[in-house]
Amino acid sequence: MKHKRNTEAVVAYAKKKKEETVDKVEQTIKQLIQQNEKINFNTVTIAAGVSKSYLYNQTELRERIETLRQQQREVASPKNIKKNMNVENKDSLIQVFRERIRELEKENKQLKEEIKRVNGKLYENF
């Protein structure tokens, strides 16, 4: 008489472990997105503590990472930078440029005064 093995517990444990790992990877991806980090197989592997082969073998995770990676490339392309610049970014840039203009105007004024002073000394020596 053959003994029938009860593998239900092992199968249930494996299924639970797989679900936990998928959840961990999903949470990691969400965290990387929130932190505005690059999404690719390397960053997810390191942050989630899983192997690249695991990510490649999990079709849904692989497709999600590839999609996010492509989206980030498109957003970072030079033609999209102007599209993505919001009002706050524009205001910040304007403020930076205004401060730079003030600095340059001050430097320009100092240089003009220096030129006048040097020209005065040259005139006195003749």
ZIDAQUI-V325732 format. One record per pair of residues at least 12 apart in sequence whose ideal C-beta (glycine too) atoms are under 8 Angstrom apart, sorted by the first residue. I is the first residue (numbers start at 1). J is the second residue. D is the distance in whole Angstrom. If there is no record, write none. Layout:
i	j	d
I	J	D
I	J	D
This chain:
i	j	d
21	50	6
21	54	7
22	58	7
22	60	8
22	61	7
24	48	6
24	49	8
24	50	8
25	44	7
25	48	5
25	50	6
25	55	7
25	58	8
25	61	6
26	61	8
28	44	6
28	47	5
28	48	4
29	44	6
29	64	7
29	65	7
29	68	7
31	47	7
32	44	7
32	47	6
33	68	7
38	69	8
38	72	6
39	65	6
39	68	4
39	69	5
39	72	6
40	65	7
40	69	5
41	55	6
41	56	7
41	65	6
44	65	6
